[in-house]
């Protein structure tokens, strides 16, 4: 009897203590943000069902670069676009802000337990093995591969245009670029010919067609709620659900992962045998297998981890690049004078190449094309294909701020307390439109900002690995293949604009920034058709 009373008393004391801690613990309620239209869904539909970035930009203009918004059941989250706060999260304290456990389950479903999924020591170990394949010299060595793939695509375009009555054709540019960049990643990363422009194309090509749109496109209210509420479930339950759920989107993800894994197992064995014979190619995967063989046993990647890297490289290496290129080409179609100016620079460089007796662009030629570089940087700034990155505070922390914010009570502060467990949405979209960094016209597509010193001037903090943009993130979680991606974009852009003129169509006027894990172009009114960018293409005079 006495022991029962003692147990009940201790339970009551513990409950009172928990309630006391919750009531006295600093919260996010002092941070300003939009009113919640729904207790069940908070502001999530505004953030994830509207065109990408629309909510971010509206909130940023009203509340600054630190915004509190509501998630499911009245919970608070932070949307962060402040440069110093982002530097703290991604550079100074990266491993103290790990990935959110429920979202890691989605990463595992798509790519396996690879470098994108990994955190902490696992991430350090995997990244160390991967680094040799993505250095500057290694990435530059693939320029000829990228140029060859771009030429193959443009040859197909020219054939189709030539056979048309009015010497022009409307292409779904995103679909073509997806094929072209998949060819490029196949050759450069795996020494495999996918043959995307031949009739005997690799089975993986068909599996990857419209993949992200099929799995993540047009998220319903129910899907947004389930994903947000999944934070209350243990990861092992979520993993079981993604492994066995009968949802068509899950089945689509599983079948692609299964095929990539089967192909990858053969490739790992082939690369290992070749390397043991003292031979070996310079493709990324061969470099990865070699680095793994040379690594001491405790730091080696398992076979599962090696195969996960292949999934990651295949998906990230072509989807992000093809979509980034799509947005750049859309802006050039919208701005004919910019397109003509870019083509003039390309033609002048081609003339200089011929004058010295060469036929091909080199990296030095690309480096000597300032407007081309400015167009690429502006496209990556204006349309970051990964608009949000999600993190969680691993412990109580204080975020420093570049610009002071005003709290709900009217207090002005240069830092904010972030309790352990706070979920953070780092808004790359909003950071890349910060007027303090990019000028008063940050919401306009203007490549000249990179030439007149506005964008290239000294920034208050250094974050991103490429021109201080957050498009490739920064710090220890920065995109390993960012150099690879930039060179590939340069090669395709120069080939396309050098040969063709792109113009808008009635349907491309309706293109919107659609959320689909990454930001993809879709035609308003035709969202069910997935990723589309219909542009009219003719041979440039």
C-alpha positions, 0 to 999 in steps of 0.5 A: 500500500505504502509503495503504491502511494510512493510510486503515485507521488513520484509520478505526480512529482515527475509530471509536475516537473515536466509541466513546469519545465515546459511552461518555463522553458524558452519557446519560439513563441516570441518569434514573429510569423504568419497566423495559422489557418489550421490547428491540424496542418498549420501553415504547411499547405502555404509552404508546400502546395503553392509554387515553390518559394512563394510563401517564403518570399511573402513571409520574408518581406513581412517578418525578415529572415527568421520566421516562426510558422505552425506545423501539425497540431499547433507545433512551431518550426523555424524558417531560416534565411539569415546568412549568419544563422545559416552559416552557424547551422551548416558550417560552424555547428553542422553535426549539431544540426542533424537531419530530421529522423523522419526525413532520413527515412525518405532519403533511405527509401530513395537512395539507401544508406548513402552519404545523403542519408548519413549523419555524424561519424557515418557521414564523415567516413562516407564523405572521406571515401567519396571525395577523391572522385569529385575534386577539381581536376577530376571534374574538369577531366569530364568536359569532353564527355559533357560536350559529347552528350550535349552534341548528341542531344543537339544533333537530334534536335537539329534533325527534328527541326530540319524535317519540320515544315516551318523549321522549328519544333516545340520540345519538352526541354526538361525531358530532353535534358533529363536524358542528356544529363543521364547519358553524361552521368552514366559515362562520367560517373560509371563508364556506362553508355545509357544510349538515351538518344538511341532505340536500344537505350538502357532500361534504367533510362525508362525507369528514371523518366519523370521519377521525382514527379511520379513519387513526390509531385503534386503533394496532396493535403493528406500526404503533407499531413502524414509526412509532417506527423511522421515525426511522432513515429519511431524511424523503424516503423516508418522504414517498415511502412516504406519497405512494405506499403502498397502506395503506388508512389512507394512502389515506384521508388522501390522498383527503381532502387531495386534495378539500380542495386542489381546493376550496381552489384555487377559494377562493384564486382567488375571495378574491383576485379579490374583494379586488382589486375592493376587496371582501372578507369577514371570514372567516378565510381572506379575512383570510389571503389579504389578509394574504398579498397585503399581505406583501412578496414574500420573506415571502409564502406559496406557493399550496401553503402557503395550501392547507395552512393551509386543511387545517389550519384545517378539521381542527384547527378542528373535530376538536379542538373537537368532541372537547373538547366531547364530553369536557365533556358526558360529565363533565356527564352523569356529574355531574348536580348540576354539570349542574343548577348550570350550567343554573341559571347559563345560565337566570339569564343568559338572564333577565338578557338578556331583562330588558334587552330583548335576545335573544342572548348577548354575549361580556360575558354569557359573561364574567359566567358564572363556573361556565360558564367553570370547567366549560370550563377544567376540561374542557380541563384534565382531558381535553386532546384533544392529550395529547402533543407531540413534540420533539427537542433541536436541540443539547446543553442543560440543562433546568431543573426546578420540582421536584428529581428523584432520579436512579438513583444517589440524587442529587437534582438541579434540572436535567438534561443533555439531549444533542443528538438526545434525543427528548422527549414533552411530556406535556400529560396529565400536566402538566394533572394535576400536583398541585403546580399543580392541587391534591391532587384533580388526578385528579378533575373539579372545576370549583370549583378554578377558583373557590376559588383553587386553579387560578387562583392564581399558578403558579411559571411561566407556560406555556399561553396559556389559564389556564396550561393546556398544552391549547393548548400555549404559546410560539411554537407555541401554537395560533393558534385557541385563542380561536376554540375557547374561544368556540365551546365556550362557544356550543355548551355554553350552547345544549346544556345550556340546552335539554337534560338529558344522562344516562349510558347502559350504553354511555357507562359504557364510554367510554374515552380512545382514542388517535387522533392526538387523544384521542377517546371510544370505547366499550370493546368497540366500538372498531372502530366508531370515535369514539362518545359515546352519551348519553341526551338529553331536553328539560330541564324 
